[in-house]
Amino acid sequence: MCLTVTHLDGLVLARSAFHHSANYRSAMLFGTARLVTGDEEKLARLKAMTEKPPS
């Protein structure tokens, strides 16, 4: 599985349409997907994704 996210910081406009650009940040994550069943397991996985500090 591949997940990509792009965050648009701003558009840079110029006098000519050929010189417009955008400032952005992006991330791409690769992994293996599997089905998560059961409310306790779902809550544990959600907590692990949202509360783990970046490495």
N, C-alpha and C positions, 0 to 999 in steps of 0.2 A: 504494500500500500504506500502511496505517496500523497502527502498533504502539503499544499503550498498556500502561503498567506502573504498578501501584499498590503502594506500600509502606506497610503498616499499622504505625504507630508505637505505638499503644496504644488501648485502649478506655477511655472515660470513663463510668463507671457512676454513676447517680443513684438517689435513692429511688424516683422514679417512672419507669416505662418510657418515658414520653413525653419524658424529659429525658436519655436516654442519647445519647452521641455517640462519634465516633472521630477520632483524630488521624492524619492520613495525608499522604503526599507522592505526587505522581503526575507522569508525563511522557507526552507524546504526540509520536510521531515520524511524519513523512510522507515518502514517497519513492517511487521507481519500482523495482520488483523485477525482477531478471533472474537467470537460471539461471547458477550458477557451476560450471564443469566443470574437471576436472583437479586433482590433489592440490596442485600448486605454487600454482595460482591460489587454491584454497581456503585454503591456509596463509597466503598473502599477504593475503587479505581478512580472515581472522581476526586476524592480527597488526595490521592497520590499525585494526580496530575496538577491540582491547583495549589497544593501546599508545599511541594518539593522546591527547595531553593535551586536557582540555576547553577549548573556546574561549569 
